[in-house]
Amino acid sequence: MASDMPQASEKLVFDTKGDVLLIFTRRSEDEETGKGSPIKSSIPKRKSPHDASNTITILISSRHMALASPVFDAMLAHEKFKEGFELKTSPKVEITLPDDDPIAFEILASVIHHRNKSIPKSVSFKLLTNLAALTEKYLMHEALHIVSQLWVDNVSTDHSSLPSGQADLRKICPSIFISWVFGNQHGFNICTEFAILHSKENFGSDFTDQYLLPTSIITEIKNARIKAFDEVFSALNNAFVQRTGPHSLCDVADEHCDFLTMGSLIQNAADNGFWPFPREPHIGKTVSELFCGISKFDIDTICRDGRCPNRVNFEETTLRGITNIQSQIRGLSVENFPRESNTQYHIHGTLHWS
């Protein structure tokens, strides 16, 4: 069929008898692969600054794609879709994919068409994110199962994209997404634990549509965050209640020591932004900040003896309990979040009804 697309300047052929021509929009090299990427794509760079070409085409086999992707299978095998109808009535069909990364798709096509020498052993973090996005979009998990584990193990990245210190939390989203798509439990556990510790109440609100994380993952992270806050505040509240009861903890200075200790606890909590105890969803606070603040508590008592019962009780009961709460925080299990298996869900907005 005749194409109304501008003539493409770059054309990759994976099957000389291919019947599907994919048309992509050219992107900047850094946008596609990430800075410092080791990947040498078959897609040439612009010939000059005045090169106005903006499309790239990839000729592929519908049979190969249908076997690897239920989404392409649905699109090309059924006449109810525009692409499937055209393939039944024409020797070749053109499909425009302006939102897809052509470099990432070139790699996927190499895997699917068994161009083994063209498949990289390692990719940049940015490119791995794009590969994961296409794998999820077109349900190619089975076809990419082995090579994706190699990419995840060998990913070359600027470490600012991975969880460390107070790194920008928005960068953790693609890390969670990659580990979820490719079923990497170790990475998923580390990244979701980081999100639990360092996220605030609005976690997930600014994620882009590219990272199709299930709402259940975001909800579970937010619930784990709130649970940690609730358990710590409950432990601190118990410390306050103990010092307002009828029986004094201190057998030296009686209730006067209890009152001073309670006042000191409140002052320490206030100094660290946790008094009065904030209510759910604990706006503007992170679990990591909570534990850091509590580690700085400096409790005053009337008794100058370091073994004052109030001090000992706080250190051996309250702080030990809070330390135990911290040690119990774990990342999530990727097996608890199965991927969407509904092909129609994935092709919505991508394919066209005939």
LOGUZA-38549 format. One record per residue: residue number from 1; x, y, z of N, C-alpha, C in turn; residue in one letter. Coordinates in steps of 0.1 Angstrom, whole numbers, plus 2048, in hexadecimal, padded with zeros to 3 digits. Atoms other than C-alpha are relative to their C-alpha. Layout:
<rodos>
num|n_u|n_v|n_w|ca_u|ca_v|ca_w|c_u|c_v|c_w|residuo
NUM|X|Y|Z|X|Y|Z|X|Y|Z|a
...
</rodos>
This chain:
<rodos>
num|n_u|n_v|n_w|ca_u|ca_v|ca_w|c_u|c_v|c_w|residuo
1|808|7F4|800|800|800|800|809|80C|800|m
2|7F9|7F4|800|80B|823|7FA|801|807|80E|a
3|7FF|7FA|7F3|818|836|817|7FF|80F|7FF|s
4|801|7F2|800|810|85A|820|80A|806|80A|d
5|7F5|7FB|7F7|82E|85C|837|80B|806|7F8|m
6|7F5|7FC|807|84C|870|82D|80B|7F5|7FE|p
7|7F6|80B|803|868|85B|81D|80A|7FF|80C|q
8|7F6|803|7F5|87D|84B|838|80E|800|7FB|a
9|7F2|800|804|8A2|851|836|808|7F4|805|s
10|7F9|80B|7FA|8AC|834|84B|7F7|7F3|800|e
11|809|80C|801|8A0|810|845|808|7F4|804|k
12|7FA|80C|7FB|8A9|7F1|858|7F8|7F4|7FB|l
13|807|80C|806|8A0|7CF|849|804|7F4|809|v
14|7FD|80C|7F8|89D|7B1|860|7FB|7F4|7F9|f
15|805|80B|809|88B|79C|846|7FE|805|7F2|d
16|802|7FB|80E|88F|7A2|821|7F2|7FD|7FA|t
17|80E|803|804|86D|792|81C|7F6|805|80A|k
18|808|7FB|7F6|85F|7A5|839|7F3|807|7FA|g
19|80C|7FA|804|83B|7B1|837|7FA|80A|809|d
20|804|7F5|7F7|839|7CA|853|80B|80B|800|v
21|7F7|7F5|800|84A|7EC|850|7FC|809|80C|l
22|802|7F7|7F4|84D|7FE|872|806|80D|7FD|l
23|7FB|7F3|803|851|823|870|801|807|80E|i
24|7FD|7FA|7F3|861|835|88E|804|80F|7FD|f
25|7FB|7F3|800|869|859|896|80E|801|806|t
26|7F2|7FF|7FB|88E|861|899|801|808|80D|r
27|7FE|7F9|7F3|899|86B|8BC|80F|804|800|r
28|7F2|7FD|7FE|8BA|87A|8C8|806|7F4|806|s
29|7F9|80C|7FB|8D4|860|8D0|800|7FF|80F|e
30|800|801|7F1|8D5|868|8F5|7F2|7FD|805|d
31|80E|803|7FC|8AF|867|8F7|7FD|7F1|7FE|e
32|803|80E|803|8AF|844|8E8|808|7F6|808|e
33|7F7|80A|7F9|8CD|833|8F8|805|804|80D|t
34|7FA|7FB|7F4|8D8|849|914|80E|804|7FE|g
35|7F2|7FB|802|8F9|85C|917|80A|7F5|804|k
36|7F6|80A|7FE|917|846|915|7FD|7F2|7FD|g
37|804|80D|803|905|829|908|80A|7F8|7F7|s
38|7F6|807|809|91B|80D|8F9|7FA|7FB|7F4|p
39|807|806|80B|901|804|8DF|803|807|7F3|i
40|7FE|7FA|80E|90A|809|8BA|7F4|7FB|7F8|k
41|80C|804|808|8E9|809|8A8|803|800|7F1|s
42|800|800|80F|8E4|801|883|7FA|80D|7FB|s
43|806|7F4|805|8D1|821|881|80A|80B|7FF|i
44|7F6|7F6|801|8E9|83B|873|7FC|80E|807|p
45|802|7F2|7FB|8ED|85E|882|7FC|809|7F5|k
46|803|7F6|80B|8E1|87C|86F|80C|803|7F8|r
47|7F5|7FD|808|8F7|883|852|806|80D|801|k
48|7FB|7F3|7FD|8FA|8A7|85A|7F6|808|808|s
49|80A|7F8|7F8|8EA|8C2|870|7F4|804|7F9|p
50|80C|7FC|808|8D3|8CA|853|7F8|7F4|7FB|h
51|808|80C|804|8C6|8A6|84F|7F3|801|807|d
52|80D|7FE|7FA|8A1|8AB|854|7F8|7F3|801|a
53|807|80C|7FF|898|886|852|7FC|7FD|80F|s
54|804|802|7F3|884|87C|870|7F9|7F2|802|n
55|806|80E|7FE|878|858|86A|80A|7F5|7FD|t
56|7F8|80C|802|888|836|86C|7F6|7F5|7FE|i
57|809|80C|803|879|816|85E|807|7F3|803|t
58|7FB|80E|7FD|87D|7F2|868|7F7|7F6|7F9|i
59|808|80A|807|872|7D6|851|801|7F3|807|l
60|800|80C|7F8|868|7B7|865|7F6|7F6|7FA|i
61|809|80B|803|856|796|862|7F4|800|809|s
62|80C|801|7F7|832|795|86E|7FF|7F3|807|s
63|800|80D|7F9|836|771|876|809|800|80C|r
64|7F7|7FF|7F5|854|777|88C|7FA|808|80C|h
65|805|7F7|7F6|843|794|89E|7F4|7FA|807|m
66|80C|806|7FA|822|781|8A3|804|7F5|80A|a
67|7FB|80B|7F7|835|764|8B3|805|806|80D|l
68|7FA|7FA|7F4|847|77B|8CB|7F7|809|808|a
69|808|7F6|7F9|82C|794|8D3|7F1|7FD|7FE|s
70|80E|801|802|807|78D|8DA|7F9|80D|7FB|p
71|805|7F3|805|801|7B2|8D3|801|800|7F1|v
72|7FF|800|80E|80F|7AF|8B0|7F8|7F5|7FA|f
73|809|80B|805|7FD|78E|8AB|7F2|805|7FF|d
74|80E|7FB|801|7DC|79F|8B3|7FF|80A|7F6|a
75|801|7F6|809|7E4|7BC|89E|800|7FB|7F1|m
76|7FE|804|80E|7EF|7A9|87F|7F8|7F4|7FB|l
77|808|80D|804|7DA|789|880|7F1|803|7FE|a
78|80E|7FE|800|7B8|799|884|7FC|80B|7F7|h
79|804|7F6|809|7A6|7AC|869|7F8|80C|807|e
80|807|7F6|7F9|793|7C0|883|809|80C|803|k
81|7F6|7F5|7FE|7B3|7D5|887|804|804|7F2|f
82|7FC|7F9|80C|7BD|7ED|86C|80D|7F9|7FA|k
83|7F4|806|805|7E0|7DD|86A|7FE|7F2|7FB|e
84|803|80D|804|7D3|7BA|868|7F8|7FF|7F3|g
85|808|800|80C|7BA|7C3|84D|809|803|7F4|f
86|7F7|7FC|80B|7D5|7D4|838|80A|7F5|7FC|e
87|7F6|80B|803|7ED|7B6|83B|7F9|7F5|7F9|l
88|808|80B|808|7D1|79F|82E|7FE|804|7F2|k
89|804|7FB|80D|7CB|7B5|810|80C|806|7F8|t
90|7F4|7FA|806|7EF|7C2|809|80C|7F8|803|s
91|7F4|808|7FD|812|7B2|807|808|806|80C|p
92|7F8|7FA|7F5|81F|7CA|821|7F7|80B|807|k
93|807|7F6|7F8|811|7E0|83D|80A|809|807|v
94|7F7|7F7|7F9|820|7FF|84C|7F9|804|80D|e
95|805|7FD|7F3|81C|806|871|809|80B|806|i
96|7F9|7F4|7FA|826|828|880|800|7FE|80F|t
97|7FE|801|7F2|834|826|8A3|808|80C|805|l
98|7F9|7F4|7FC|83D|84A|8AC|805|801|80E|p
99|7FD|7FF|7F2|83F|844|8D1|80B|7F6|804|d
100|7F6|80B|7FC|857|826|8D0|80E|804|7FC|d
101|7F2|7FE|803|87C|828|8D2|806|7F7|7F5|d
102|7FB|808|80B|88B|81C|8B1|80C|7F8|804|p
103|7F4|807|7FC|8AC|812|8C1|7FC|7F3|808|i
104|804|80B|7F7|89B|7FC|8DB|7F8|7F6|7F7|a
105|807|80A|809|884|7ED|8C0|809|7F9|7F7|f
106|7F6|807|808|8A2|7E5|8AA|806|7F5|808|e
107|7FA|80B|7F8|8B0|7D1|8C7|7F6|7F4|802|i
108|80A|80A|7FE|88F|7BF|8CD|7FE|7F8|7F3|l
109|801|806|80D|88C|7B8|8A7|80C|7F6|7FE|a
110|7F5|809|802|8AF|7A9|8A8|7FE|7F3|808|s
111|803|80C|7F8|8A5|791|8C4|7F6|7F8|7F9|v
112|80C|808|806|884|787|8B3|804|7FA|7F3|i
113|7FC|806|80D|895|782|891|80D|7F9|800|h
114|7F5|808|7FD|8B2|770|8A0|80D|805|7FA|h
115|7F3|7FA|804|8CD|789|896|809|801|80C|r
116|7F9|801|7F3|8E2|77D|8B3|80C|809|801|n
117|7F4|7F8|7FF|901|790|8AA|7FD|80F|802|k
118|804|7F2|7FF|8EE|7B1|8AB|7FA|803|80E|s
119|806|7FE|7F3|8E0|7AB|8CE|80B|804|80A|i
120|7F6|7FC|7F6|8F4|7BF|8E8|7FF|7F8|80D|p
121|800|807|7F3|8FF|7AE|908|7FE|80A|80C|k
122|803|7F6|7F5|8FC|7CF|91C|7FA|80C|7F9|s
123|806|7F3|805|8E8|7EF|918|800|80A|80B|v
124|801|7F5|7F6|8E5|810|929|7F3|7FF|808|s
125|80C|800|7F8|8CC|816|944|7F4|806|7F9|f
126|80B|7F9|807|8B8|82D|92E|7FB|7F6|7F5|k
127|805|809|80B|8B7|814|911|7F9|7F3|806|l
128|807|80C|7FA|8AE|7F7|929|7F2|804|804|l
129|80D|7FB|7FC|891|80D|935|7F7|7FF|7F4|t
130|808|800|80C|885|811|911|7FD|7F2|7FB|n
131|803|80E|804|889|7EC|90A|7F5|7FA|809|l
132|80B|805|7F7|874|7E4|929|7F3|805|7FC|a
133|80D|7FA|804|859|7FC|91D|7FB|7F9|7F4|a
134|805|807|80C|857|7EB|8FB|7FC|7F2|803|l
135|803|80E|7FC|858|7C8|90B|7F3|7FF|806|t
136|80D|800|7F9|83B|7D1|921|7F4|804|7F6|e
137|80A|7FB|809|828|7E4|906|7FB|7F5|7F6|k
138|803|80A|80A|82A|7C7|8ED|800|7F2|806|y
139|801|80D|7FA|82A|7AA|906|80A|7F7|7FB|l
140|7F6|808|805|84B|79D|8FB|809|7F9|80B|m
141|7F8|805|7F4|856|790|91D|806|7F2|7FD|h
142|7FB|80E|803|85A|76B|911|80C|801|7F7|e
143|7F6|800|80A|86F|774|8F3|80D|807|805|a
144|7F4|7F9|7FA|886|78B|908|805|7FA|80D|l
145|7FD|805|7F3|888|775|926|80F|7FE|803|h
146|7F2|804|7FE|8AC|769|923|809|80D|7FF|i
147|7F8|7F5|803|8BC|788|914|7FE|80C|80A|v
148|803|7F5|7F7|8AA|7A0|92B|808|7FE|80E|s
149|7F8|802|7F4|8BB|78F|949|80E|804|7FF|q
150|7F3|7FC|803|8DC|795|939|801|80F|801|l
151|800|7F1|800|8D4|7BA|934|7FF|805|80E|w
152|802|7FC|7F3|8C8|7BE|957|80D|7FE|809|v
153|7F3|803|7F9|8E8|7AE|965|80B|809|7FC|d
154|7F4|7F9|805|8FF|7C2|94F|7FD|80F|7FD|n
155|804|7F3|804|8ED|7E3|94D|80B|80A|804|v
156|7F6|7F5|7FE|905|800|949|7F8|80C|803|s
157|808|7F5|7FC|8F8|81E|95B|808|80A|808|t
158|7FB|7F7|7F6|900|83E|96C|7F9|7FD|80C|d
159|806|806|7F4|8FA|834|98F|7F6|80A|807|h
160|80A|7F7|7FA|8E4|853|996|7F2|7FB|7FC|s
161|80D|805|804|8C8|83F|985|7FC|7F5|809|s
162|804|80B|7F7|8C9|824|9A0|7FF|806|80F|l
163|802|7FB|7F2|8BF|827|9C5|80C|801|808|p
164|7F5|7FE|7F7|8DA|836|9DA|7FE|80E|807|s
165|801|7F3|7F9|8DA|851|9F5|7F2|807|7FE|g
166|80C|7F9|802|8C1|86C|9EE|7FE|803|7F1|q
167|802|7FE|80F|8C0|867|9C8|7F1|804|7FD|a
168|80D|7FC|804|8A2|876|9B6|7F7|7F4|7FF|d
169|808|80C|7FF|886|85E|9BE|7F9|7FD|7F2|l
170|806|802|80D|877|863|99B|808|7F6|7F7|r
171|7F7|809|808|895|84F|98D|7FE|7F2|805|k
172|802|80D|7FC|88A|831|9A1|7F5|7F9|7F8|i
173|80B|806|807|86B|82C|98C|804|7F7|7F4|c
174|7FB|809|80A|87D|81F|96D|807|7F3|805|p
175|7FA|80C|7FA|891|808|983|7F6|7F6|805|s
176|80A|809|7FC|872|7F9|992|7F9|7FA|7F4|i
177|807|804|80C|862|7F7|970|808|7F5|7F9|f
178|7F7|809|807|880|7E5|960|800|7F2|808|i
179|800|80D|7F8|882|7CB|97D|7F3|7F9|800|s
180|80E|807|800|85C|7C5|97C|7FE|7FA|7F2|w
181|802|805|80D|85B|7C1|956|808|7F3|7FD|v
182|7F7|80B|802|878|7A9|955|801|7F6|80B|f
183|801|80A|7F5|86F|797|975|80D|7FE|808|g
184|7F4|800|7F8|88F|7A0|987|7FD|802|80F|n
185|804|7FF|7F2|887|799|9AC|80A|808|808|q
186|7F6|7F9|7F8|8A8|7A6|9BA|7FF|80F|7FE|h
187|802|7F2|803|8A5|7C8|9A8|7F3|806|805|g
188|80E|7FB|7FC|880|7CB|9AF|800|802|80F|f
189|800|7FF|7F2|886|7C4|9D4|808|80C|805|n
190|7F8|7F5|7FC|8A2|7DE|9D7|7F9|80D|7FD|i
191|806|7F3|804|890|7F9|9C4|7F3|803|807|c
192|80D|7FD|7F9|86E|7F5|9D5|803|803|80F|t
193|7FC|7FD|7F2|87F|7F5|9F7|805|80F|801|e
194|7FB|7F2|801|890|816|9ED|7F4|809|800|f
195|80C|7F8|801|86E|824|9E3|7F9|801|80D|a
196|807|800|7F3|85E|81A|A04|807|80A|80A|i
197|7F8|7F8|7F6|87A|82C|A18|801|80E|7FC|l
198|7FD|7F2|804|87E|84B|A03|7F4|807|7F9|h
199|80B|7FA|807|85C|852|9F3|7F8|808|80A|s
200|809|7F8|7F8|843|86C|9FF|7F2|7FB|7FC|k
201|80E|805|801|81D|86A|9FF|7FB|800|7F1|e
202|804|7FF|80D|81B|873|9DA|807|7F7|7F6|n
203|7F8|80A|808|830|856|9CD|7F7|7FB|7F5|f
204|807|805|80C|826|84D|9AA|7F8|80A|7F8|g
205|809|7F7|806|813|86C|9A2|806|807|7F4|s
206|7F9|7FA|80B|82D|879|989|806|7F6|7F6|d
207|7FB|80A|809|835|858|977|7FB|803|7F2|f
208|805|7FF|80E|833|85A|951|7F9|7F4|7FC|t
209|807|80B|805|81D|844|93D|809|7F5|7FB|d
210|7F7|80A|806|83B|832|92F|803|7F5|80A|q
211|7FD|80A|7F6|840|820|950|7F2|7FB|805|y
212|80D|804|7FD|820|80C|952|800|7F7|80C|l
213|800|807|7F3|825|801|976|7F1|7FE|804|l
214|80D|803|7FB|806|7F0|984|7FD|809|80C|p
215|804|7F8|7F4|7F3|806|99D|803|7F8|80D|t
216|7FE|808|7F4|7F7|7E9|9B5|80E|801|806|s
217|7F3|7FF|7FB|81C|7ED|9B7|802|80E|807|i
218|800|7F2|7F9|819|813|9BF|7F9|800|80D|i
219|808|800|7F4|7FE|80C|9D8|807|7F8|80B|t
220|7F9|808|7F6|812|7F1|9EA|80C|808|806|e
221|7F5|7F8|7FB|830|808|9ED|7FB|80B|809|i
222|806|7F5|7F7|81A|824|9FB|7FB|7FA|80D|k
223|805|806|7F4|80A|80C|A13|80B|7FC|80A|n
224|7F4|804|7F8|82C|7FF|A1F|806|80C|807|a
225|7FB|7F3|7FA|837|823|A25|7F8|804|80B|r
226|80A|7FC|7F6|818|82B|A39|801|7F6|80C|i
227|7FF|80A|7F6|81C|80B|A4D|80C|803|809|k
228|7F3|7FD|7F9|840|814|A57|7FE|80C|809|a
229|803|7F4|7F8|834|837|A63|7F8|7FC|80C|f
230|80A|804|7F5|817|828|A77|807|7F8|80B|d
231|7F9|809|7F6|82D|80E|A88|80A|808|809|e
232|7F6|7F8|7F8|848|827|A92|7F9|80A|809|v
233|807|7F7|7F7|82F|841|A9F|7F9|7F9|80B|f
234|806|808|7F6|81D|826|AB2|80B|7FD|80B|s
235|7F6|803|7F6|83E|81D|AC3|804|80C|808|a
236|7FD|7F4|7F8|845|841|ACC|7F5|804|809|l
237|80C|7FD|7F8|822|846|AD8|800|7F7|80D|n
238|7FF|809|7F5|826|828|AEF|80A|805|80B|n
239|7F6|7FA|7F7|845|839|AFE|7FA|80B|807|a
240|807|7F4|7FA|830|858|B05|7F7|7FB|80B|f
241|80A|805|7F7|814|844|B15|806|7FA|80D|v
242|7FA|806|7F4|82C|831|B2C|804|80A|80A|q
243|7FB|7F5|7F7|838|852|B3A|7F5|809|806|r
244|80B|7F8|7FA|815|85F|B42|7F7|7F7|808|t
245|808|809|7F8|808|840|B54|802|802|80F|g
246|7FF|7FF|7F1|803|83B|B79|80D|7FC|807|p
247|7F3|805|7FA|824|82A|B7E|80C|806|7F9|h
248|7F4|7F9|805|845|83C|B7A|80A|7F5|7FB|s
249|7F6|809|805|85F|82B|B65|80D|802|808|l
250|7F3|7FD|7F8|87B|83C|B79|7FE|7FE|80F|c
251|802|802|7F2|87F|830|B9C|80A|809|808|d
252|7F8|7F7|7FA|897|84C|BA4|7FA|80E|802|v
253|806|7F2|800|886|86D|B9B|7F1|7FF|7FE|a
254|80E|802|802|863|85F|B97|7FA|806|7F4|d
255|807|7FB|80C|84A|870|B80|807|80C|7FA|e
256|7F9|7F4|806|860|88F|B7C|80A|7FC|7F5|h
257|7F7|805|80B|879|87B|B68|7F8|7FC|7F4|c
258|808|804|80B|85D|86C|B54|7FB|80C|7F8|d
259|806|7F4|808|84E|88E|B4B|80B|807|7F8|f
260|7F5|7FA|808|870|89C|B41|804|7F8|7F4|l
261|7FD|809|80B|877|87E|B2C|7F6|801|7F5|t
262|80B|7FF|80A|855|880|B1B|802|80E|7F8|m
263|7FF|7F3|807|85B|8A6|B14|80C|7FF|7F7|g
264|7F5|801|809|87D|89D|B06|7FD|7F8|7F3|s
265|804|808|80C|86E|883|AEF|7F8|808|7F6|l
266|809|7F7|809|854|89C|AE2|809|80A|7F9|i
267|7F7|7F6|805|86F|8B6|ADD|808|7FA|7F4|q
268|7F8|806|80B|885|89E|AC9|7F7|7FD|7F4|n
269|809|803|80B|867|893|AB4|7FC|80D|7F8|a
270|804|7F3|807|85D|8B8|AAD|80C|805|7F9|a
271|7F4|7FB|807|881|8C1|AA4|802|7F9|7F3|d
272|7FE|808|80C|881|8A6|A8A|7F3|800|7F7|n
273|80C|7FF|808|85E|8AF|A7C|7F6|7F6|802|g
274|809|80B|7FE|84B|892|A8B|7F7|802|80C|f
275|809|7FD|7F5|837|8A3|AA6|7F8|80D|7FD|w
276|808|80C|7FD|81A|8A4|AA7|801|7F5|7F5|p
277|7FF|80B|80A|81A|882|A96|7F8|804|7F3|f
278|808|7FD|80D|810|889|A71|7F6|7F5|7FD|p
279|80A|80A|804|7F1|878|A65|802|7FB|7F2|r
280|7FF|805|80D|7EE|862|A47|7FB|80A|7F6|e
281|7F5|809|805|7FB|865|A2C|80E|806|804|p
282|7F3|7FC|7FB|817|876|A40|807|809|7F6|h
283|7FC|7F7|80B|81B|893|A27|80E|806|802|i
284|7F3|7FA|801|83E|89E|A1E|80B|7F8|808|g
285|7F6|808|7F8|850|883|A33|803|7F3|7F9|k
286|7FC|80D|804|863|864|A2A|804|7F7|80B|t
287|7FD|809|7F5|869|845|A3E|80F|801|803|v
288|7F1|7FE|7FD|88F|84A|A3A|803|80C|809|s
289|7FF|7F4|7F7|88C|86D|A49|7FC|7FD|80E|e
290|805|804|7F2|878|85E|A66|80A|7F9|808|l
291|7F6|808|7F9|892|845|A6F|80D|808|803|f
292|7F4|7F8|7FE|8AE|85E|A6A|7FE|80A|80C|c
293|803|7F7|7F6|89D|877|A81|800|7F9|80E|g
294|800|807|7F3|897|85D|A9D|80E|7FC|804|i
295|7F3|803|7FD|8BB|853|A9B|808|80B|807|s
296|7F9|7F4|7FA|8C4|876|AA6|7FA|804|80E|k
297|807|7FD|7F3|8AD|876|AC5|80B|800|80B|f
298|7F7|7FF|7F4|8C0|882|AE4|7F7|803|80C|d
299|809|7FF|7F5|8AB|87B|B03|806|805|80D|i
300|7FC|7FB|7F3|8AD|88F|B23|7F8|7FA|80B|d
301|807|805|7F4|8A5|881|B45|805|808|80C|t
302|7FB|7F9|7F4|8A8|88F|B68|80C|7F8|806|i
303|7F5|808|7FB|8BE|872|B72|80C|802|7F7|c
304|7F3|7FE|808|8E2|878|B67|807|7F3|7FE|r
305|7FB|80E|802|8E9|853|B6A|7FC|7FB|7F2|d
306|803|805|80E|8EC|844|B47|7F7|7F4|800|g
307|809|80B|7FF|8D8|827|B54|7F2|804|805|r
308|80E|7FB|7FC|8B9|83C|B5B|7F6|7F7|7FA|c
309|80A|809|805|89B|825|B57|7F9|806|7F4|p
310|807|7FA|80C|88B|83E|B3F|809|7FF|7F4|n
311|7F7|801|80B|8A9|83F|B29|802|7F1|7FB|r
312|7FF|80E|804|8AE|819|B2A|7F4|7FB|7F9|v
313|80C|805|806|88A|813|B22|7FE|805|7F2|n
314|802|7FB|80E|88A|82A|B04|80A|7FA|7F7|f
315|7F5|806|809|8AB|81C|AF6|7FD|7F1|7FE|e
316|801|80F|801|8A4|7F7|AFD|7F2|7FB|7FB|e
317|80E|804|804|87E|7F7|AF6|7FC|807|7F4|t
318|805|7F8|80B|874|814|AE0|809|800|7F4|t
319|7F7|7FF|80B|893|818|ACB|803|7F2|7FA|l
320|7FE|80D|805|899|7F3|AC8|7F4|7FB|7F8|r
321|80C|804|807|875|7EE|ABD|7FF|807|7F2|g
322|7FF|7F8|80C|879|80A|AA3|80A|7FA|7F6|i
323|7F6|807|809|899|7FA|A96|7FB|7F3|7FA|t
324|805|80C|805|887|7DA|A92|7F6|803|7F5|n
325|80A|7FC|80B|86B|7EB|A7E|808|804|7F3|i
326|7F8|7FC|80C|886|7FA|A67|806|7F3|7F9|q
327|7FA|80C|806|897|7D8|A62|7F6|7F7|7F9|s
328|80B|809|806|875|7C8|A58|7FB|806|7F3|q
329|805|7FA|80D|870|7E0|A3B|807|7F8|7F4|i
330|7FB|808|80B|875|7CB|A1B|7F9|805|7F3|r
331|805|7FD|80E|871|7D2|9F6|7F5|7F5|7FD|g
332|80B|809|805|854|7C1|9E3|805|7F4|7F8|l
333|7FD|80B|808|854|7A0|9D2|7F9|801|7F2|s
334|805|7FE|80E|850|7A2|9AC|7F6|7F6|7FC|v
335|809|80A|803|83D|782|9AC|7F1|803|804|e
336|80D|7FC|7FB|820|793|9BE|7F9|80A|7F6|n
337|806|7F7|809|81A|7AA|9A0|801|7FB|7F2|f
338|800|806|80D|813|796|981|7FD|80B|7F5|p
339|802|7F7|80B|814|7A8|960|7F2|7FF|7FA|r
340|80D|800|807|7F4|7B1|94D|801|7F7|7F4|e
341|800|809|80A|7EC|795|936|7F5|802|7F5|s
342|80B|7FD|80A|7CF|7A5|923|806|808|7F4|n
343|7FA|7FA|80C|7DB|7AC|900|7F8|80D|7FC|t
344|808|7F4|804|7BE|7C4|8F9|804|80C|808|q
345|7FC|7F5|7F8|7CA|7D9|916|80C|807|7FB|y
346|7F4|7FB|805|7EC|7DD|907|7FF|807|7F2|h
347|801|7FA|80D|7E0|7E5|8E4|7F7|80C|7FF|i
348|808|7F4|800|7C8|800|8EE|808|80C|7FE|h
349|7F9|7F4|803|7D3|820|8DF|80C|7FE|7F7|g
350|7F4|803|809|7EE|80F|8CA|7FB|7FC|7F2|t
351|805|806|80D|7DA|7FD|8AF|7F3|808|7FC|l
352|80B|7F9|806|7BE|809|899|7F6|7F6|7FB|h
353|80B|808|805|79C|7FA|892|7FE|803|7F1|w
354|803|7FE|80E|795|7F4|86D|7F2|804|7FE|s
</rodos>
